[in-house]
Amino acid sequence: MQVVDVTGNDIENYASSLYDYLVGRGVPLDDVVVLGVASGGVPIAEKVRDRLSLNGHSPHFREVVCRRPFTKVKKESYLSSIFLSVLKAMPRFMLDLMRVVEHAVNSRKRTVGREVVFSEAFSDAETVIIVDDAVDSGYSLKRVFDEVKAMSSSNIIITSAYVVTQENPVFHPDFVVLEKSLARFPWSLDARK
């Protein structure tokens, strides 16, 4: 599986392409909430919000946390600072190999349970655009989508992600740029600054 380095320009292009996708399908954008899935989806969702604003819309912005049980442990580990130092010193091919191995291991798990927490009270809008950075199994995006659908009277809920890593996720976003690839975003732990 290939690992793609995603740049700030790539994310800007994603936001523009998503905007074109929405306009091309006649999605109403006058009353819209852009919902970023923390943590990786938030910086991308901010670019989507900015693109909508540049085109004369006034989107509301919200964040939602949807995490697998092991994600918190991975990021708050005692050894995380040492691990980050080691990552920064590793050659690119080793980082790519580690990503592929981690993805293969996590793909076998496909844990269903997810905790969903909104950053603030969710407000209705005619259109909700859910933005995530990567969809692996699809359970997180499905969980957020189901939660928004249950608590909202929004007519249109659009889901988007920069990359879908697995061939058959349980939930596939409406809009995606890359498929069957792994993405290293500027905020990824193994990104070179």
Backbone as ProteinMPNN parsed JSONL, in Angstrom:
{"seq_chain_A": "MQVVDVTGNDIENYASSLYDYLVGRGVPLDDVVVLGVASGGVPIAEKVRDRLSLNGHSPHFREVVCRRPFTKVKKESYLSSIFLSVLKAMPRFMLDLMRVVEHAVNSRKRTVGREVVFSEAFSDAETVIIVDDAVDSGYSLKRVFDEVKAMSSSNIIITSAYVVTQENPVFHPDFVVLEKSLARFPWSLDARK", "coords_chain_A": {"N_chain_A": [[0.854, -1.18, 0.0], [0.524, 2.222, -0.779], [2.057, 5.145, 0.663], [1.136, 8.424, 1.025], [2.328, 11.695, 1.103], [0.709, 14.421, 2.363], [0.194, 17.78, 1.644], [-0.152, 21.248, 2.687], [-1.122, 22.647, 0.449], [-2.371, 20.55, -0.915], [-4.511, 20.089, 0.785], [-5.875, 22.508, 0.583], [-6.616, 22.285, -2.118], [-8.293, 20.085, -1.898], [-10.409, 21.206, -0.369], [-11.367, 23.08, -2.228], [-12.156, 21.349, -4.3], [-14.131, 19.858, -2.984], [-15.968, 21.897, -2.527], [-16.677, 22.504, -5.202], [-17.853, 20.052, -5.836], [-20.099, 20.09, -4.117], [-21.516, 22.36, -5.065], [-21.926, 21.549, -7.704], [-23.778, 19.528, -7.333], [-25.922, 20.873, -6.471], [-26.242, 21.407, -3.748], [-27.632, 23.042, -0.992], [-26.104, 25.885, 0.383], [-26.428, 28.041, 2.031], [-27.329, 27.852, 4.644], [-25.463, 26.264, 6.616], [-23.589, 23.817, 8.416], [-20.291, 23.084, 9.112], [-18.727, 20.289, 10.116], [-16.075, 19.18, 11.832], [-14.241, 16.233, 12.294], [-12.489, 15.408, 15.073], [-9.14, 14.334, 15.565], [-7.764, 14.91, 13.239], [-9.574, 15.616, 11.173], [-10.383, 18.178, 11.732], [-8.508, 20.368, 10.985], [-8.778, 20.134, 8.216], [-11.518, 20.513, 7.867], [-11.652, 23.158, 8.679], [-10.452, 24.414, 6.504], [-12.364, 23.83, 4.581], [-14.52, 25.281, 5.614], [-13.383, 27.847, 5.342], [-13.197, 27.991, 2.545], [-15.903, 27.959, 1.816], [-16.64, 30.401, 2.993], [-15.083, 32.202, 1.495], [-16.477, 32.11, -0.84], [-18.753, 33.525, -0.348], [-20.539, 32.459, 1.518], [-21.821, 31.793, 4.839], [-20.763, 29.789, 6.87], [-21.362, 27.753, 9.793], [-19.19, 26.458, 12.298], [-18.21, 23.441, 13.769], [-16.847, 21.046, 16.093], [-16.275, 17.541, 16.518], [-15.575, 14.79, 18.563], [-14.605, 11.564, 17.927], [-13.61, 8.663, 18.903], [-11.67, 5.656, 18.848], [-11.335, 3.053, 21.285], [-8.535, 2.583, 21.852], [-7.137, 4.804, 20.924], [-6.733, 7.064, 22.617], [-4.947, 6.046, 24.51], [-2.714, 5.55, 22.913], [-1.838, 8.148, 22.222], [-1.346, 9.376, 24.687], [0.648, 8.094, 25.944], [3.293, 7.221, 28.22], [5.795, 6.991, 27.074], [5.645, 8.56, 24.844], [6.983, 11.019, 24.125], [9.626, 10.207, 23.834], [9.29, 8.323, 21.833], [8.399, 9.991, 19.734], [10.726, 11.452, 19.235], [12.379, 9.442, 18.261], [10.93, 8.755, 15.964], [11.272, 11.073, 14.402], [13.907, 10.839, 13.662], [14.026, 8.668, 12.007], [14.447, 7.083, 8.795], [12.532, 7.84, 5.804], [11.49, 5.548, 4.417], [11.295, 3.671, 6.459], [9.392, 4.838, 8.14], [7.2, 4.77, 6.417], [6.896, 1.995, 6.147], [6.271, 1.32, 8.804], [3.778, 2.589, 9.002], [2.27, 1.105, 7.149], [2.337, -1.449, 8.325], [1.107, -0.889, 10.836], [-1.425, -0.147, 9.888], [-2.258, -2.567, 8.707], [-2.438, -4.236, 10.965], [-4.357, -2.844, 12.539], [-6.496, -2.968, 10.758], [-7.343, -5.563, 10.902], [-8.511, -5.651, 13.374], [-10.844, -3.958, 13.506], [-12.561, -2.474, 15.366], [-15.699, -1.766, 16.752], [-16.87, -0.084, 18.684], [-17.293, 3.31, 19.571], [-16.672, 6.483, 20.978], [-18.545, 9.411, 21.047], [-18.372, 12.863, 21.118], [-19.539, 16.1, 21.102], [-18.113, 19.342, 20.543], [-19.515, 21.574, 21.278], [-22.957, 22.444, 21.827], [-24.898, 20.935, 19.371], [-26.122, 22.511, 16.529], [-28.971, 22.851, 14.45], [-29.01, 22.871, 10.887], [-29.674, 23.561, 7.449], [-27.991, 22.134, 5.811], [-25.468, 19.813, 6.593], [-22.062, 19.303, 6.702], [-19.893, 16.808, 7.099], [-16.589, 16.367, 7.954], [-13.679, 14.462, 7.662], [-10.288, 13.313, 8.121], [-9.221, 10.762, 7.409], [-10.644, 7.652, 6.466], [-10.831, 4.531, 7.749], [-11.888, 1.738, 8.747], [-14.423, 2.756, 8.643], [-16.212, 2.933, 10.696], [-16.07, 5.095, 12.533], [-16.834, 7.405, 11.032], [-19.391, 6.581, 10.279], [-20.585, 6.408, 12.796], [-20.542, 9.097, 13.664], [-22.093, 10.247, 11.611], [-24.56, 8.882, 12.054], [-25.157, 9.863, 14.608], [-25.433, 12.64, 14.137], [-27.585, 12.563, 12.366], [-29.58, 11.553, 14.048], [-29.908, 13.59, 15.95], [-30.581, 15.861, 14.607], [-32.48, 17.908, 12.371], [-31.676, 18.264, 9.861], [-31.807, 18.581, 6.354], [-29.953, 17.697, 4.503], [-27.101, 15.754, 4.71], [-23.799, 15.627, 4.231], [-20.994, 13.6, 3.766], [-17.462, 13.568, 4.043], [-14.048, 12.806, 3.27], [-10.495, 12.923, 3.241], [-8.974, 10.675, 2.545], [-9.668, 7.222, 1.908], [-8.788, 4.31, 3.343], [-9.197, 1.534, 3.348], [-10.499, -1.205, 1.393], [-13.23, -1.992, 1.558], [-14.94, -0.258, 3.426], [-17.245, 0.002, 6.2], [-18.777, 2.221, 6.019], [-18.866, 4.545, 3.537], [-17.542, 7.651, 2.56], [-19.321, 10.415, 1.02], [-17.771, 12.1, -0.533], [-14.436, 11.899, -1.561], [-10.854, 12.044, -1.908], [-8.5, 10.392, -2.192], [-8.091, 6.838, -2.503], [-7.566, 3.565, -1.121], [-5.004, 4.05, -0.107], [-2.497, 5.301, 2.153], [-2.291, 8.191, 4.158], [-0.042, 10.749, 5.031], [-0.381, 13.355, 6.966], [0.216, 16.917, 7.538], [0.003, 17.21, 10.317], [0.425, 14.7, 11.321], [1.933, 12.235, 13.472], [4.356, 11.26, 12.505], [5.146, 13.115, 10.643], [7.359, 15.209, 8.829], [8.583, 18.282, 9.766]], "CA_chain_A": [[0.0, 0.0, 0.0], [1.345, 3.425, -0.894], [1.902, 6.21, 1.648], [1.167, 9.708, 0.333], [2.523, 12.88, 1.943], [-0.293, 15.43, 2.041], [0.684, 19.12, 1.961], [-1.166, 22.285, 2.87], [-1.736, 22.9, -0.864], [-3.28, 19.433, -1.195], [-5.724, 20.292, 1.586], [-6.575, 23.628, -0.074], [-7.235, 21.729, -3.328], [-9.403, 19.247, -1.424], [-11.51, 22.104, -0.004], [-11.921, 23.616, -3.483], [-12.831, 20.253, -5.007], [-15.359, 19.56, -2.25], [-16.89, 22.998, -2.818], [-17.18, 22.278, -6.567], [-18.734, 18.884, -5.737], [-21.346, 20.528, -3.493], [-22.201, 23.262, -5.997], [-22.331, 20.746, -8.853], [-24.935, 18.718, -6.966], [-26.998, 21.76, -6.039], [-26.404, 21.35, -2.298], [-27.837, 24.381, -0.416], [-24.958, 26.273, 1.217], [-26.697, 29.27, 2.776], [-27.502, 27.488, 6.056], [-24.615, 25.075, 6.651], [-22.645, 23.555, 9.497], [-19.145, 22.256, 8.771], [-18.429, 19.533, 11.323], [-14.778, 18.526, 11.719], [-14.007, 15.104, 13.188], [-11.187, 15.588, 15.713], [-8.407, 15.571, 15.504], [-7.3, 15.163, 11.877], [-10.571, 16.225, 10.306], [-10.616, 19.583, 12.088], [-7.81, 21.318, 10.113], [-9.342, 20.054, 6.87], [-12.833, 21.158, 7.952], [-11.42, 24.61, 8.726], [-10.211, 24.846, 5.115], [-13.667, 23.766, 3.914], [-15.246, 26.469, 6.101], [-12.774, 29.024, 4.715], [-13.571, 27.988, 1.125], [-17.297, 28.402, 1.765], [-16.652, 31.834, 3.315], [-14.534, 32.924, 0.337], [-17.48, 32.119, -1.89], [-19.908, 34.31, 0.071], [-21.413, 31.759, 2.456], [-21.494, 32.025, 6.25], [-20.94, 28.5, 7.548], [-21.05, 27.554, 11.203], [-18.137, 25.451, 12.428], [-18.257, 22.65, 14.998], [-15.94, 19.894, 16.178], [-16.788, 16.357, 17.188], [-14.568, 13.779, 18.852], [-15.082, 10.19, 17.775], [-12.362, 7.911, 18.988], [-11.627, 4.245, 19.204], [-10.858, 2.911, 22.664], [-7.079, 2.59, 22.013], [-6.533, 6.029, 20.42], [-6.304, 7.903, 23.731], [-3.762, 5.427, 25.095], [-1.616, 5.731, 21.977], [-1.355, 9.517, 22.226], [-1.001, 9.839, 26.017], [1.595, 7.138, 26.488], [4.461, 7.732, 28.946], [6.956, 6.995, 26.189], [5.341, 9.267, 23.607], [8.001, 12.004, 23.745], [10.795, 9.456, 23.347], [8.878, 7.738, 20.56], [8.387, 11.056, 18.73], [12.119, 11.759, 18.896], [12.857, 8.344, 17.418], [10.26, 8.894, 14.67], [11.862, 12.175, 13.642], [15.222, 10.438, 13.18], [13.919, 7.506, 11.123], [14.328, 7.358, 7.359], [11.167, 7.838, 5.285], [11.018, 4.202, 4.081], [10.935, 2.998, 7.715], [8.122, 5.433, 8.564], [6.164, 4.224, 5.539], [6.716, 0.596, 6.514], [5.551, 1.304, 10.084], [2.383, 2.948, 8.722], [1.626, -0.026, 6.475], [2.17, -2.507, 9.327], [0.072, -0.454, 11.78], [-2.706, -0.216, 9.186], [-2.625, -3.982, 8.56], [-2.835, -4.732, 12.291], [-5.624, -2.205, 12.909], [-7.544, -3.42, 9.839], [-7.84, -6.858, 11.374], [-9.289, -5.447, 14.604], [-12.142, -3.348, 13.177], [-13.348, -2.252, 16.582], [-16.942, -1.071, 16.454], [-17.193, 0.912, 19.693], [-16.769, 4.664, 19.416], [-17.204, 7.518, 21.858], [-18.804, 10.62, 20.269], [-18.589, 14.034, 21.969], [-19.529, 17.358, 20.352], [-17.408, 20.408, 21.249], [-20.562, 22.438, 21.821], [-24.282, 21.967, 21.432], [-25.052, 20.86, 17.92], [-27.256, 23.309, 16.065], [-29.501, 22.427, 13.164], [-28.793, 23.658, 9.685], [-30.252, 22.854, 6.305], [-26.959, 21.219, 5.315], [-24.338, 19.508, 7.478], [-20.938, 18.688, 5.994], [-19.004, 16.134, 8.053], [-15.264, 16.278, 7.332], [-12.659, 13.704, 8.38], [-9.074, 13.199, 7.325], [-9.068, 9.424, 6.858], [-11.606, 6.618, 6.812], [-10.247, 3.189, 7.697], [-12.998, 0.786, 8.754], [-15.654, 3.502, 8.384], [-17.077, 2.957, 11.879], [-16.107, 6.439, 13.139], [-17.658, 8.287, 10.213], [-20.772, 6.098, 10.406], [-21.068, 6.764, 14.141], [-20.803, 10.543, 13.655], [-23.239, 10.44, 10.715], [-25.768, 8.419, 12.751], [-25.416, 10.786, 15.722], [-25.947, 13.89, 13.553], [-28.913, 12.268, 11.819], [-30.516, 11.348, 15.157], [-30.145, 14.796, 16.737], [-30.732, 17.007, 13.732], [-33.535, 17.844, 11.358], [-31.033, 18.703, 8.618], [-32.281, 17.905, 5.147], [-28.84, 17.122, 3.751], [-25.874, 15.479, 5.453], [-22.75, 15.204, 3.296], [-19.798, 13.108, 4.449], [-16.273, 13.686, 3.203], [-12.759, 12.458, 3.866], [-9.401, 13.06, 2.279], [-8.54, 9.36, 2.083], [-10.274, 5.98, 2.387], [-7.643, 3.405, 3.297], [-9.577, 0.135, 3.152], [-11.291, -1.452, 0.194], [-14.665, -2.097, 1.834], [-15.332, 0.255, 4.739], [-18.678, -0.161, 6.49], [-19.412, 3.48, 5.641], [-18.005, 5.244, 2.574], [-17.956, 9.057, 2.453], [-19.856, 10.881, -0.263], [-16.69, 12.741, -1.287], [-13.103, 11.476, -1.141], [-9.823, 12.328, -2.9], [-7.655, 9.207, -2.374], [-8.601, 5.557, -2.013], [-6.596, 2.473, -1.002], [-3.7, 4.646, 0.182], [-2.337, 5.858, 3.491], [-1.9, 9.596, 4.037], [0.717, 11.381, 6.108], [-0.794, 14.75, 6.971], [1.186, 17.776, 8.224], [-0.125, 17.049, 11.763], [0.68, 13.31, 11.694], [3.059, 12.067, 14.393], [5.599, 10.992, 11.785], [5.365, 14.135, 9.604], [8.567, 16.033, 8.93], [8.185, 19.699, 9.78]], "C_chain_A": [[0.893, 1.233, 0.0], [1.022, 4.426, 0.211], [2.113, 7.533, 0.92], [1.363, 10.815, 1.353], [1.561, 13.962, 1.466], [0.222, 16.786, 2.516], [-0.487, 20.067, 2.22], [-1.872, 22.61, 1.561], [-2.712, 21.802, -1.245], [-4.6, 19.615, -0.452], [-6.547, 21.448, 1.029], [-7.305, 23.126, -1.322], [-8.427, 20.837, -2.979], [-10.623, 20.12, -1.114], [-12.171, 22.69, -1.244], [-12.702, 22.555, -4.247], [-14.137, 19.873, -4.319], [-16.395, 20.65, -2.513], [-17.512, 22.811, -4.208], [-18.164, 21.104, -6.597], [-20.103, 19.299, -5.186], [-22.166, 21.4, -4.434], [-22.74, 22.473, -7.188], [-23.551, 19.878, -8.585], [-26.094, 19.561, -6.44], [-27.272, 21.729, -4.552], [-26.58, 22.774, -1.762], [-26.708, 24.719, 0.565], [-25.182, 27.564, 1.985], [-26.853, 29.025, 4.266], [-26.76, 26.163, 6.264], [-23.767, 25.03, 7.915], [-21.546, 22.672, 8.931], [-18.696, 21.615, 10.074], [-17.135, 18.761, 11.123], [-14.629, 17.424, 12.747], [-12.586, 15.23, 13.735], [-10.423, 14.273, 15.684], [-8.013, 15.929, 14.074], [-8.291, 15.823, 10.958], [-10.775, 17.704, 10.551], [-9.835, 20.549, 11.185], [-8.326, 21.289, 8.673], [-10.702, 20.742, 6.839], [-12.696, 22.675, 8.019], [-11.165, 25.16, 7.325], [-11.511, 24.815, 4.307], [-14.508, 24.969, 4.317], [-14.708, 27.728, 5.421], [-13.162, 29.133, 3.238], [-15.021, 28.447, 0.962], [-17.393, 29.908, 2.014], [-16.143, 32.67, 2.151], [-15.558, 33.043, -0.79], [-18.808, 32.729, -1.423], [-20.886, 33.629, 1.005], [-20.956, 32.057, 3.883], [-21.685, 30.74, 7.045], [-20.668, 28.58, 9.045], [-20.025, 26.438, 11.274], [-18.265, 24.762, 13.776], [-17.229, 21.538, 14.92], [-16.649, 18.764, 16.89], [-15.614, 15.396, 17.389], [-15.236, 12.416, 18.697], [-13.844, 9.313, 17.772], [-12.583, 6.461, 19.358], [-11.054, 4.132, 20.606], [-9.34, 3.03, 22.819], [-6.423, 3.895, 21.595], [-5.984, 6.895, 21.545], [-5.021, 7.36, 24.356], [-2.547, 5.678, 24.217], [-1.017, 7.136, 22.075], [-0.906, 10.002, 23.597], [0.002, 8.912, 26.704], [2.773, 7.849, 27.163], [5.662, 7.891, 28.017], [6.761, 7.839, 24.934], [6.407, 10.278, 23.207], [9.263, 11.327, 23.228], [10.484, 8.878, 21.974], [8.888, 8.79, 19.447], [9.797, 11.432, 18.302], [12.696, 10.696, 17.971], [12.231, 8.444, 16.029], [10.927, 9.945, 13.798], [13.208, 11.788, 13.036], [15.17, 9.293, 12.161], [13.862, 7.908, 9.658], [12.884, 7.166, 6.882], [10.652, 6.412, 5.006], [10.621, 3.421, 5.334], [9.597, 3.53, 8.237], [6.969, 4.881, 7.729], [5.856, 2.772, 5.899], [5.933, 0.472, 7.823], [4.073, 1.625, 9.885], [1.633, 1.769, 8.097], [1.363, -1.156, 7.467], [1.077, -2.131, 10.323], [-1.313, -0.557, 11.146], [-3.172, -1.663, 9.054], [-3.116, -4.568, 9.881], [-4.193, -4.161, 12.686], [-6.78, -2.657, 12.022], [-8.134, -4.752, 10.266], [-8.742, -6.697, 12.592], [-10.707, -4.989, 14.311], [-13.04, -3.207, 14.395], [-14.541, -1.358, 16.269], [-17.189, 0.088, 17.414], [-16.524, 2.25, 19.462], [-17.45, 5.578, 20.432], [-17.357, 8.78, 21.013], [-19.131, 11.759, 21.225], [-18.489, 15.282, 21.093], [-18.875, 18.45, 21.189], [-18.365, 21.409, 21.88], [-21.891, 21.919, 21.311], [-24.417, 22.012, 19.917], [-26.282, 21.647, 17.514], [-27.679, 22.83, 14.674], [-29.115, 23.402, 12.068], [-29.411, 22.881, 8.541], [-29.28, 21.8, 5.778], [-25.886, 21.045, 6.376], [-23.287, 18.81, 6.63], [-19.996, 18.124, 7.043], [-17.676, 15.892, 7.348], [-14.319, 15.492, 8.232], [-11.42, 13.623, 7.502], [-8.982, 11.843, 6.648], [-10.174, 8.5, 7.353], [-10.892, 5.283, 6.651], [-11.387, 2.182, 7.608], [-14.321, 1.464, 8.386], [-16.571, 3.613, 9.589], [-17.164, 4.353, 12.505], [-17.017, 7.366, 12.346], [-19.132, 7.875, 10.284], [-21.37, 6.514, 11.743], [-21.407, 8.246, 14.216], [-22.027, 10.839, 12.786], [-24.541, 10.054, 11.424], [-26.158, 9.362, 13.888], [-26.007, 12.104, 15.207], [-27.365, 13.673, 13.04], [-29.963, 12.148, 12.923], [-30.856, 12.647, 15.886], [-30.444, 16.027, 15.895], [-31.917, 16.814, 12.795], [-32.985, 18.309, 10.013], [-31.535, 17.882, 7.443], [-31.154, 17.152, 4.451], [-27.64, 16.956, 4.681], [-24.878, 14.901, 4.457], [-21.558, 14.743, 4.119], [-18.615, 13.187, 3.495], [-15.037, 13.296, 4.0], [-11.69, 12.639, 2.801], [-9.039, 11.701, 1.687], [-9.396, 8.252, 2.699], [-9.196, 4.915, 2.228], [-8.004, 1.964, 2.97], [-10.51, -0.017, 1.96], [-12.793, -1.44, 0.452], [-15.018, -1.565, 3.219], [-16.835, 0.066, 4.945], [-19.466, 1.096, 6.135], [-18.434, 4.229, 4.742], [-18.472, 6.688, 2.457], [-18.498, 9.388, 1.061], [-18.746, 11.434, -1.149], [-15.347, 12.314, -0.705], [-12.111, 11.757, -2.269], [-9.013, 11.071, -3.218], [-8.343, 7.955, -1.851], [-7.471, 4.534, -2.031], [-5.165, 2.989, -0.869], [-3.678, 5.041, 1.652], [-1.822, 7.274, 3.326], [-1.13, 10.04, 5.27], [0.411, 12.876, 6.017], [0.242, 15.599, 7.703], [1.148, 17.622, 9.752], [0.116, 15.602, 12.232], [1.917, 13.213, 12.584], [4.384, 11.882, 13.681], [5.866, 11.993, 10.654], [6.658, 14.885, 9.875], [8.15, 17.489, 8.839], [9.072, 20.513, 8.878]], "O_chain_A": [[1.902, 1.276, 0.703], [-0.124, 4.546, 0.642], [3.142, 7.738, 0.277], [0.651, 10.873, 2.356], [1.596, 14.368, 0.304], [0.639, 16.924, 3.665], [-1.649, 19.726, 1.999], [-3.083, 22.826, 1.55], [-3.761, 22.076, -1.828], [-5.67, 19.332, -0.989], [-7.776, 21.381, 1.003], [-8.457, 23.485, -1.563], [-9.441, 20.836, -3.678], [-11.735, 19.812, -1.542], [-13.396, 22.788, -1.309], [-13.779, 22.827, -4.777], [-15.136, 19.597, -4.984], [-17.574, 20.35, -2.703], [-18.725, 22.942, -4.372], [-19.179, 21.153, -7.292], [-21.139, 18.907, -5.724], [-23.371, 21.2, -4.582], [-23.867, 22.695, -7.629], [-24.28, 19.53, -9.514], [-27.119, 19.027, -6.016], [-28.395, 21.99, -4.121], [-25.75, 23.636, -2.053], [-26.399, 23.935, 1.463], [-24.236, 28.13, 2.533], [-26.541, 29.902, 5.072], [-27.337, 25.085, 6.114], [-23.296, 26.053, 8.413], [-21.827, 21.63, 8.338], [-18.33, 22.308, 11.023], [-17.088, 17.807, 10.347], [-14.86, 17.643, 13.936], [-11.61, 15.171, 12.987], [-11.029, 13.205, 15.772], [-7.934, 17.108, 13.727], [-7.889, 16.534, 10.036], [-11.282, 18.415, 9.684], [-10.438, 21.482, 10.655], [-8.309, 22.313, 7.989], [-11.008, 21.472, 5.896], [-13.531, 23.398, 7.476], [-11.618, 26.258, 6.999], [-11.734, 25.672, 3.452], [-15.135, 25.606, 3.47], [-15.481, 28.576, 4.977], [-13.423, 30.227, 2.738], [-15.327, 29.236, 0.068], [-18.137, 30.608, 1.327], [-16.701, 33.725, 1.85], [-15.502, 33.973, -1.595], [-19.856, 32.483, -2.022], [-21.963, 34.167, 1.263], [-19.835, 32.519, 4.1], [-22.647, 30.61, 7.803], [-19.846, 29.376, 9.499], [-19.993, 25.566, 10.406], [-18.412, 25.42, 14.806], [-16.797, 21.138, 13.839], [-17.506, 18.984, 17.746], [-14.778, 15.217, 16.504], [-16.296, 12.159, 19.267], [-13.124, 9.228, 16.777], [-13.524, 6.095, 20.062], [-10.355, 5.037, 21.061], [-8.886, 3.541, 23.843], [-5.242, 4.089, 21.883], [-4.872, 7.412, 21.434], [-4.115, 8.125, 24.69], [-1.468, 5.986, 24.723], [0.203, 7.285, 22.014], [-0.143, 10.965, 23.671], [0.166, 8.963, 27.923], [3.194, 8.926, 26.74], [6.451, 8.824, 28.167], [7.618, 7.836, 24.051], [6.711, 10.382, 22.019], [9.896, 11.817, 22.293], [11.311, 8.936, 21.064], [9.336, 8.508, 18.336], [10.035, 11.703, 17.125], [13.412, 11.008, 17.019], [12.916, 8.244, 15.025], [11.125, 9.736, 12.601], [13.61, 12.342, 12.013], [16.179, 8.99, 11.523], [13.298, 8.947, 9.314], [12.116, 6.418, 7.488], [9.504, 6.102, 5.323], [9.708, 2.596, 5.282], [8.767, 2.76, 8.72], [5.901, 4.566, 8.255], [4.693, 2.372, 5.949], [5.044, -0.371, 7.943], [3.211, 1.014, 10.517], [0.498, 1.477, 8.474], [0.288, -1.756, 7.453], [0.211, -2.951, 10.628], [-2.263, -1.001, 11.791], [-4.349, -1.956, 9.264], [-4.098, -5.31, 9.909], [-5.08, -4.9, 13.115], [-7.921, -2.722, 12.479], [-9.307, -5.026, 10.012], [-9.636, -7.513, 12.818], [-11.666, -5.573, 14.815], [-14.141, -3.756, 14.441], [-14.407, -0.328, 15.607], [-17.672, 1.14, 16.995], [-15.326, 2.315, 19.189], [-18.644, 5.454, 20.703], [-16.414, 9.185, 20.334], [-20.045, 11.65, 22.042], [-17.48, 15.497, 20.422], [-19.055, 18.489, 22.406], [-18.051, 22.017, 22.903], [-21.929, 21.041, 20.448], [-24.088, 23.01, 19.276], [-27.357, 21.473, 18.087], [-26.848, 22.458, 13.845], [-28.923, 24.594, 12.303], [-29.645, 21.677, 8.654], [-29.686, 20.718, 5.354], [-25.445, 22.018, 6.987], [-23.583, 17.844, 5.927], [-19.372, 18.875, 7.792], [-17.636, 15.288, 6.277], [-14.17, 15.806, 9.413], [-11.489, 13.836, 6.291], [-8.698, 11.764, 5.453], [-10.583, 8.564, 8.512], [-10.413, 4.944, 5.569], [-11.806, 1.813, 6.51], [-15.232, 0.813, 7.874], [-17.591, 4.3, 9.533], [-18.236, 4.751, 12.962], [-17.874, 8.038, 12.92], [-20.016, 8.73, 10.343], [-22.528, 6.924, 11.81], [-22.442, 8.618, 14.769], [-22.902, 11.605, 13.191], [-25.512, 10.81, 11.397], [-27.34, 9.629, 14.105], [-26.969, 12.62, 15.777], [-28.243, 14.508, 13.258], [-31.101, 12.588, 12.754], [-31.97, 12.797, 16.389], [-30.548, 17.13, 16.432], [-32.298, 15.687, 12.476], [-33.747, 18.703, 9.129], [-31.669, 16.661, 7.524], [-31.379, 16.088, 3.875], [-27.223, 17.9, 5.351], [-25.089, 13.82, 3.909], [-21.156, 15.42, 5.065], [-18.741, 12.912, 2.301], [-14.985, 13.436, 5.222], [-11.958, 12.519, 1.605], [-8.822, 11.579, 0.482], [-9.795, 8.335, 3.86], [-8.741, 4.645, 1.116], [-7.2, 1.246, 2.375], [-11.212, 0.917, 1.573], [-13.552, -0.923, -0.368], [-15.363, -2.348, 4.103], [-17.597, -0.018, 3.982], [-20.685, 1.042, 5.969], [-17.306, 4.514, 5.144], [-19.664, 6.938, 2.274], [-18.175, 8.731, 0.072], [-18.771, 11.26, -2.368], [-15.149, 12.363, 0.509], [-12.474, 11.714, -3.444], [-8.854, 10.72, -4.387], [-9.089, 8.008, -0.872], [-6.546, 4.618, -2.84], [-4.236, 2.429, -1.449], [-4.719, 5.104, 2.307], [-1.001, 7.535, 2.447], [-1.515, 9.748, 6.402], [0.88, 13.567, 5.112], [1.074, 15.05, 8.425], [2.153, 17.876, 10.417], [0.018, 15.321, 13.426], [2.84, 14.018, 12.46], [5.426, 12.297, 14.189], [6.719, 11.747, 9.802], [6.999, 15.159, 11.025], [7.433, 17.874, 7.916], [8.889, 21.725, 8.762]]}, "name": "protein", "num_of_chains": 1, "seq": "MQVVDVTGNDIENYASSLYDYLVGRGVPLDDVVVLGVASGGVPIAEKVRDRLSLNGHSPHFREVVCRRPFTKVKKESYLSSIFLSVLKAMPRFMLDLMRVVEHAVNSRKRTVGREVVFSEAFSDAETVIIVDDAVDSGYSLKRVFDEVKAMSSSNIIITSAYVVTQENPVFHPDFVVLEKSLARFPWSLDARK"}
